C-alpha cells in the first residue's frame, strides 16, 4: 500500500472512531436522562449510568468527568431535542393570532408532557445545590421560547409601533397566561401530565391542550 493509501486509511479510521464516540455520547445521555428522572440527582451514581448504558466507567468518565458535568450535558441534550420540536410561530400558521395561539399551545403541550414535568421538578429540587444547572434549564426551556415569540411579535407588529422591549414583555405575558397555569398544576400533581414514552406530536395539539381558550386569551392580549 502506498503512503497516500495508508494516510487515507488512518483518516477514515479516525473519522469512524469519532462517529462511534459521538454515537456513544448520545446513547449515554439518553440513558442518563432516564436514570436521573427515575432516581433523582442525589441517588444517581455514575456506576448506575454506566451499567444501564452498557459501557465501562472508564468510557463514561472519558466523556463526562463528574456527575454534575453529566447532568449539565443531559440538560443540553434535552434542550436540543426540545428546540427541534418547537418551531417558530410563523411555521404554524399565516394568520398571526392563529400562529401565536398554536405556538403557545405547542409550548404548553411540550412542557406538560410527563417526562418534561419530571425533569422540571428535578431541576427545582436541585436548584439550591446546582443553581447553574437550574438556570441553564430555565434558559433552555423558557427563555428560548420567549425569544422566539418576541422576535415574531417584533417582526410582525413593528410597523404598528412595537419595539423589541415591548415585544419581549408581550411574549412573556402571552406565555405566562397560556402556559404557566397548566404547567404549575401539572408540577403540583393537581392536573395529570400528558402521558407517553414519545414526545407529543404537533398534530395532536388540539387534543392535548385547550386551544380554544388559548386562542381567546391571545386575541384578548393582542387587543390590549
C-alpha positions as CSV (number, residue, x, y, z in Angstrom):
1,X,0.0,0.0,0.0
2,X,1.3,3.5,-0.9
3,X,2.0,6.1,1.8
4,X,-1.0,8.1,0.5
5,X,-3.2,5.0,0.8
6,X,-2.1,4.4,4.4
7,X,-2.8,8.0,5.2
8,X,-6.3,7.8,3.8
9,X,-6.9,4.6,5.7
10,X,-5.8,6.3,9.0
11,X,-8.0,9.3,8.3
12,X,-11.0,7.0,7.7
13,X,-10.3,5.1,10.9
14,X,-10.2,8.3,12.9
15,X,-13.5,9.5,11.4
16,X,-15.0,6.2,12.2
17,X,-13.8,6.4,15.8
18,X,-15.2,10.0,16.1
19,X,-18.6,8.8,14.8
20,X,-18.7,6.0,17.2
21,X,-17.6,8.3,20.0
22,X,-20.4,10.7,19.2
23,X,-23.0,7.9,19.0
24,X,-21.9,6.5,22.4
25,X,-22.1,10.0,23.9
26,X,-25.7,10.5,22.7
27,X,-26.5,7.0,23.9
28,X,-25.1,7.7,27.4
29,X,-27.0,11.0,27.6
30,X,-30.3,9.3,26.7
31,X,-29.8,6.7,29.3
32,X,-28.6,9.1,31.9
33,X,-31.7,11.3,31.4
34,X,-33.9,8.3,32.3
35,X,-31.7,7.4,35.3
36,X,-31.8,10.9,36.7
37,X,-35.6,11.1,36.3
38,X,-36.1,7.7,37.9
39,X,-33.7,8.1,40.9
40,X,-33.2,11.8,41.3
41,X,-29.8,13.6,41.2
42,X,-28.6,12.6,44.7
43,X,-29.3,8.8,44.3
44,X,-28.0,8.6,40.7
45,X,-24.5,7.2,40.5
46,X,-22.0,7.1,37.7
47,X,-21.8,3.3,38.2
48,X,-25.6,3.0,37.6
49,X,-25.4,5.1,34.5
50,X,-22.5,3.1,33.1
51,X,-24.3,-0.2,33.8
52,X,-27.5,0.9,32.3
53,X,-25.7,2.2,29.2
54,X,-23.8,-1.0,28.8
55,X,-20.4,0.8,28.9
56,X,-17.5,0.9,31.3
57,X,-16.9,3.6,33.9
58,X,-13.7,4.5,32.2
59,X,-15.6,5.2,29.0
60,X,-18.2,7.2,30.9
61,X,-15.6,9.3,32.6
62,X,-13.8,9.8,29.3
63,X,-16.9,11.7,28.1
64,X,-18.1,13.2,31.4
65,X,-15.6,13.9,34.2
66,X,-18.2,14.1,37.0
67,X,-21.9,13.5,37.8
68,X,-22.6,17.2,37.6
69,X,-20.9,17.5,34.2
70,X,-23.1,14.6,33.1
71,X,-26.2,16.2,34.5
72,X,-25.5,19.5,32.7
73,X,-24.8,17.6,29.5
74,X,-28.2,15.9,29.9
75,X,-29.9,19.3,30.1
76,X,-28.1,20.4,26.9
77,X,-29.2,17.2,25.3
78,X,-32.8,17.8,26.3
79,X,-32.6,21.4,25.1
80,X,-31.5,20.2,21.6
81,X,-34.4,17.7,21.5
82,X,-36.9,20.3,22.7
83,X,-35.8,23.2,20.4
84,X,-36.1,20.8,17.5
85,X,-39.7,20.2,18.4
86,X,-40.8,23.8,19.0
87,X,-41.0,25.7,15.7
88,X,-41.1,29.5,15.4
89,X,-44.6,30.9,15.4
90,X,-44.6,31.6,11.6
91,X,-44.3,27.9,10.9
92,X,-47.7,27.2,12.5
93,X,-50.0,29.5,10.5
94,X,-50.0,32.6,8.3
95,X,-52.6,34.4,10.4
96,X,-50.7,36.0,13.4
97,X,-53.4,35.2,16.0
98,X,-53.5,31.6,15.0
99,X,-49.7,31.3,14.7
100,X,-49.2,32.7,18.2
101,X,-52.0,30.5,19.6
102,X,-50.6,27.3,18.1
103,X,-47.1,28.3,19.2
104,X,-48.3,28.8,22.8
105,X,-50.3,25.5,22.5
106,X,-47.3,23.6,21.3
107,X,-45.1,25.1,24.1
108,X,-47.7,24.1,26.7
109,X,-48.0,20.6,25.1
110,X,-44.2,20.0,25.3
111,X,-43.8,21.4,28.8
112,X,-46.7,19.4,30.3
113,X,-45.5,16.1,28.8
114,X,-44.8,13.8,31.8
115,X,-41.0,13.3,31.3
116,X,-40.6,17.1,30.9
117,X,-42.7,17.7,34.0
118,X,-40.5,15.3,35.9
119,X,-37.3,17.0,34.7
120,X,-38.7,20.4,35.7
121,X,-39.4,19.0,39.2
122,X,-35.9,17.6,39.4
123,X,-34.3,21.0,38.4
124,X,-36.5,22.8,41.0
125,X,-35.5,20.2,43.7
126,X,-31.8,20.7,42.9
127,X,-31.9,24.5,42.3
128,X,-30.2,25.2,45.7
129,X,-27.5,22.6,45.2
130,X,-27.0,23.2,41.5
131,X,-28.0,26.8,40.7
132,X,-26.1,26.9,37.5
133,X,-27.9,23.8,36.2
134,X,-31.3,25.2,37.2
135,X,-30.5,28.5,35.5
136,X,-29.4,26.6,32.3
137,X,-32.6,24.7,32.3
138,X,-34.7,27.8,32.7
139,X,-32.8,29.5,29.8
140,X,-33.2,26.4,27.6
141,X,-36.9,25.8,28.2
142,X,-38.3,29.2,28.8
143,X,-36.0,32.0,27.6
144,X,-35.7,30.4,24.2
145,X,-39.4,30.2,23.9
146,X,-39.8,33.8,25.0
147,X,-37.1,34.9,22.5
148,X,-38.8,33.1,19.6
149,X,-42.2,34.6,20.3
150,X,-40.8,38.0,20.9
151,X,-38.9,38.0,17.6
152,X,-42.0,37.0,15.8
153,X,-44.1,39.8,17.5
154,X,-41.5,42.4,16.7
155,X,-41.2,41.5,13.1
156,X,-45.0,41.2,12.7
157,X,-46.0,44.4,14.6
158,X,-43.1,46.8,14.4
159,X,-44.9,48.7,11.7
160,X,-47.6,49.3,14.3
161,X,-45.1,50.9,16.7
162,X,-44.0,47.9,18.8
163,X,-40.3,47.9,19.8
164,X,-38.2,45.0,20.9
165,X,-38.7,45.7,24.6
166,X,-42.4,45.8,24.2
167,X,-42.3,42.6,22.1
168,X,-40.4,40.8,24.8
169,X,-42.8,42.0,27.5
170,X,-45.8,40.9,25.4
171,X,-44.2,37.5,24.7
172,X,-43.7,36.9,28.5
173,X,-47.3,38.0,29.1
174,X,-48.7,35.7,26.5
175,X,-46.8,32.6,27.6
176,X,-47.5,33.5,31.2
177,X,-51.2,33.4,30.6
178,X,-51.4,30.5,28.3
179,X,-48.8,28.1,29.5
180,X,-47.7,28.6,33.1
181,X,-51.1,28.0,34.9
182,X,-51.4,24.5,33.5
183,X,-47.7,23.8,33.9
184,X,-47.9,24.7,37.6
185,X,-50.9,22.4,38.1
186,X,-49.0,19.6,36.4
187,X,-45.9,20.2,38.5
188,X,-48.0,20.1,41.7
189,X,-49.9,17.0,40.6
190,X,-53.2,18.8,40.6
191,X,-53.7,18.0,36.9
192,X,-52.3,15.0,35.0
193,X,-49.4,15.5,32.7
194,X,-49.5,14.3,29.1
195,X,-48.6,10.6,29.0
196,X,-46.5,8.7,26.5
197,X,-43.0,7.5,26.1
198,X,-42.5,9.5,22.9
199,X,-42.9,13.3,23.0
200,X,-46.3,14.5,21.9
201,X,-46.9,15.1,18.3
202,X,-47.5,18.6,16.9
203,X,-50.6,17.2,15.1
204,X,-52.2,16.4,18.5
205,X,-52.0,20.0,19.8
206,X,-55.8,20.4,19.7
207,X,-56.3,17.1,21.5
208,X,-53.7,17.7,24.2
209,X,-54.4,21.4,25.1
210,X,-57.4,23.7,25.3
211,X,-56.6,25.5,22.1
212,X,-59.9,27.4,22.1
213,X,-59.1,29.0,25.5
214,X,-55.6,29.8,24.3
215,X,-57.0,31.5,21.1
216,X,-59.4,33.6,23.2
217,X,-56.5,34.6,25.5
218,X,-54.2,35.5,22.6
219,X,-57.0,37.6,20.9
220,X,-57.7,39.5,24.2
221,X,-54.0,40.2,24.8
222,X,-53.3,41.4,21.2
223,X,-56.1,43.9,21.5
224,X,-54.6,45.5,24.6
